[in-house]
Every structure is written in C-alpha cells, then in structure tokens.
C-alpha cells in the first residue's frame, strides 16, 4: 500500500485537518471504498540567479573570480533545463576558459571573450544551489559594473535576481625587466645593463609617477666609465666604480608605456653575474618581472636556480715573452732567466731536462754539466687572465775551447810578429785572435798560428792569444808574452823605390813652395802602426803618424822653408799588414820663395818655372863647354 503523500503548504489554501488515530464516536467503522490520492501542485518560485565578485578591487591584468549562482529553497525535487548568458561590460574579459561548474550541465567562457553561457544545468534534489565560476580581468584601469541587464537568455524557471556588482581596476605597478648587452664579454671589457619599466595599464588617460628602484650589482661587477642614458625622467645615479644604480622619481606618461635606463658595467674577475629580484631594493611603484622568477618570493637569496638576467665574463688571454738564452759556458756556473707576460703577472720557470745538466730555481739556472738545458716559462693566470701557453727555451751548455800554447811576440819595424802553438784538442776551434796590450791592435787568423800586429814605435807591448769557438765558446787567453817594443821606420839616404802614390787632401799635387802647409794622405799600412813622412833629395823628416784600424792616415806637414827650389819627393814609409816595408811617394816641384808665391798647392805644369829652369840649364851647359874649351887651348908663351 502506498504511503500517503506528505502535506504540502500551498499559499492561499488552508492546511489539511489532522487525522486522528481512531474514528470519532457515532461514526461507522465499516470499510469504505478507497479514494484517489490528492495531489497539491508545488507553487514555490524557481531558482534565483545571483552574481558575486571575490574581490571588489584588482589591478589591471590581475584576475578576479566572478561566481554566478542559482539558489533555491525547495529541495524536494530536481530543477533541470536551467541556463543563462552573462555579457561582461566593455573592457572586462574572460581571463581563462577554465570554468568551474558545481552541477550537471554545460558552461562555456572563451578566453579573451566577454560572454559566459550556461545551459542544461540541473540542481539535483536535496541541493539548494548550483554555481558557475569564471576568472575575469581588465587590461585597462577603470570601473566595471555587472548588473541584471548583463544577464540574458534565461532558461527553465530561473529567476534573474542579479544585483549590481562593481569591480574597480587600478593601475598595476610598473614591471621592471633588465638585460645585458652583450650577454658575454671578457674581463675588464664593458657591457651595458639596461633596466626597463613597462606600464601594463592600457588606459591611456593615466600616468604613473614617483617610480623608484635601486639595483645592487653582484660582487666584482661595477659601473664602468662611459655614457649613461635615462629615458625614465627623475634622477639617475650611477657613479663609476660603484656597485649601485638608482632611479628616483621616474615617470611613465600616458603616451609612453615603457622607459629604459642604460648604464655601462664591467668586471675584472671572470664569472657569471646575475641581476634579478634579489638585486633590487627601494621599489616604489615598481615590481620585478623576470623570466623564471616567482615575483617577490625570489627575492630571498640565494636563488635556486638563479632567476634574472646573466652576464658571463670570460678570462682574458695572456702571452709570455721569453727571450732565447744564449749558449752558456759550464764555467759560468749560473745563467739568469728573464720572461714577461702581457698580463704583468709573474712568470714561473721550471726545468725539463735532466738535473745532471742544469737545475732551475726561481730565475736562476745552475749549470751542472755539458748538454742541452731546457727551461719552461708558465703563467697560471688569475681571476682576470687565463693560463698562458707554456713557452720553452733550450740552450747549450758547453766547455770553452782549449787555449793555445807557446805564445811569443817579436818586435819589428812598427809591428809585432806573434806566434803560438795550437792546443792539443782543436774541436770546434775556427781560428785565433792575438790581442796587444796596450790596445787596440789585434789580428785574427783561421788555421794559421802566427800573425802581425801594427805597433806604435817606442811603445812596449805584451800580447795574448785566444782560440775562437762559436759552438763551444772562446778559450781563455794564453800569455801574456814578454815585452816587445816596435822600432820606428828607418829613414834611408835616398828615396825608396816604389810605385805606390801618396796623395793630399787637395788630390795629387806636383808643385809646392817652401813653408807651404799640406795634408798628406796614406793608405795600406798596418793598423795602429807608425809611419814616417820624409822629403827628399836630402832626407828631411816632416813628421810621424800612427795609422787607424784600417792602416790609413791623414797628416798635416810643412814644406821646409829652407828647402831649395827644384824637384823633390815626399815619401811615407812604414810597414803593411804583413809587416813588410810599405812606401808611398809624392813628387813635387818646389819653386823659389818670392812675393808672387802663395801657400796653396798647385796642380798641373808650372810652364814659366820649366822655361826658367831650361834656360838656366842651357846657360850652365854653355858655360861648362866654354870652360872646357879654354882648358884645351895651348898656353901662350910667357
């Protein structure tokens, strides 16, 4: 048997009387025919549609939650076929297509759209409500109202009871971003850090002012010299070599959505330098906005992983300059090393060869034995410079050549003849050099064991000889010899016969006058030897001279004032580089003195003098013949 339906209160109708458990007295208890059930229609109103915002105020581009709820008081049965459309006010947009629906049915809200459509919604029995929640946002600041007129297309018995919901959208803080350009540079080089503020509010009727921030650069990164630019107004402070960049009272006008500050930076130490939220302080009207960062939560150091922008600073290359050490003689004991790097960092030396040849300590190589010594020069670098490429140098350690023996010196005319004996071991010897003391005369041979030195007459010399060896090093000096004193060139009674000519600073002259000063020039003598200048017929010494290293001389002399007129010869006498006699001649015609004579040499033929001389000779011959004829005449008788 069906249970009776519960009593339902219907407006305008009296309540049904209460049934008693037993019939009243006088009533018949006989069974009666069953009656049809009495059904009372449900006349309660349908569900009400209401709207609610989770926050009355948000910033531009910040989301708010709009909830559209259908609420009822009757839970006896389900309400189905419910639906509606809400059109958002201009400028207010659906932030996400993800819609939260708490009952069966369908709700659609396209991201970036302005409508929310629900259909075929069902409020199940025993439930008092069903809701649709959508994220909304506005790109521009302003006031946005959702009213009952925003609702349309009601379906089912849904009743529009939406009251006005006002959303106030305020301008967001300016977003602070940054970048390095370039993102990688070498130590001590310059990069640019650009800090940009971006206004996200698309409402161009407003402006944002009093924008401030301080960037504290990571350790070892500092502000560099160079141009700073400030497109944000206010006051920019970025002092060279400091670690802070500060903008105070910056401004984003209605017509400018971004502004940028650019500052040169540099680091002398290699590494990765990160600028992110953790390097920002003193933020006013500004919020960090870096890829990979979670807003202000990332300001707690250290960042793991770091978020922000990164400047990679690489080490500079450096190069070592290591001059080639010269060949060293074992007897030298040590060799000093010297090398530099263009980084100005200290170069360190190490030895690579056997310690039986050389030992390297600091900048000194101790020579131990004969052979090849190899030294490495290194510079390991520091925070600024990479390690330099190793530079290696090798040099020979040798034993000097053996010295010659039996050195003797024999004095000669303006020369010294030196002789010696070769050493027992001539390996590496390319020649010998004899050295006079006092100097500077020397003579050098290849295989010969004797040579001639030019010498100044009357000077006492000693001589030493060394063996020459470019590979092994020259020997120590053998000697010195006993004293040797060269003699002066002898003056003969008659002019020596020679085909070699003496000249003057005026060229070859052939006339002169008594008392005339001339400069005679001679060549081909032994170096540093004495030459004597004599004028004939009767020999008169005009002077002596010591030749230069090439055996040449230039000597001023004076024609003797008492020298008779006629033909004369000037002779320069000495020795050649081999010690043999060496003579030069200059024939001159000396005229008699007079007022018409001058002191200058005369070249060419003196025709008047020759004619005069010819006349004199002719006259002399005539007189002689006349005298002879007289001697042949017979004597007259007394």
Secondary structure, DSSP 8 states (H G I E B T S, - for coil): ----------TTS-------SS--TTS--S-----------------EEEEEES-SEEETT--EEEEEEEE-S--SS-EEEEEEEEE--TTEEE--S--EESSEEEEE--TT-SEEEEEEEEE-TT--EEEEEEEEEESS-EEEEE-GGGEEEEETT-EE----EEEEEE---EEEEEEEESSEEETT-EEEEEEEEE-----TT--EEEEEEEEE--TTEEE-SS--EESS-SEEE--TT-SEEEEEEEEE-TT-SEEEEEEEEEESS-EEEEESGGGEEEEESEEE--TT--GGGGGSSS-SS--SEEEEEE-B---EEE-----EEGGG-EEE--EEETT----EEEE-S-TTTEEEETTEEEE-SSEEEEEEEE----SSB-----EEEEEEEE------EEEEEEEEBTEEEEEEE--S--TT--EEEEEEESSS-EEEESS-SEEEEE--TT-EEEEEEEEE-TTT-----EE----EE-B-----SS------B-EETT-S--EEETT-EEEEEE-S--TT-EEEEEEETTTEEEEEEE--TTS-EEEEEE--TT--SEEEEEEEEEE-TTS-EEEEEEEEEEE---TT--SS-B-S--HHHHHHHHHHHHHHHHHHHHHHHHHHS-----
